[in-house]
C-alpha cells in the first residue's frame, strides 16, 4: 500500500467505525466496560498500526492538511493510553513472562 493521506484517512475511518461497533457490542452484552472486552486488544493493535502509518506519512514529506495532522495527534494521544494492550511483537506464548501472559489473557 502506497503511503498517502487518502489511505491514512481510510484507516482512520475504519478505526472510528471499529470503536463504534465495539461500544455497541459492549452495550448489547449487558453493559460491560470496554476495558473488560476482549476486542480491546484488536482495537489497540489497529490504533498502533494507524499511528505508525501516520509517522511514516510524516517522514515521507507529503503535504498533510492541518485537519489530518490534528487527527494524527489525537490518535497518538489515544495510543499512549492503550499502549500496554498491544500484542507483543513476534513473541510466542511460551517465551512470555508471567506478567505478559496474564496481561494478554486478561487474568
ABEGO torsion letter per residue (X at the ends): XBBBAAAAAAAAAAAAAAAAAAAAAAAAAGGBBAAABAAAAAAAAAAAAAAAAAAAAAAAGBBBBAAAAAAAAAAAAAAAAAAAABBBBGBBAAABBAAAAAAAAGX
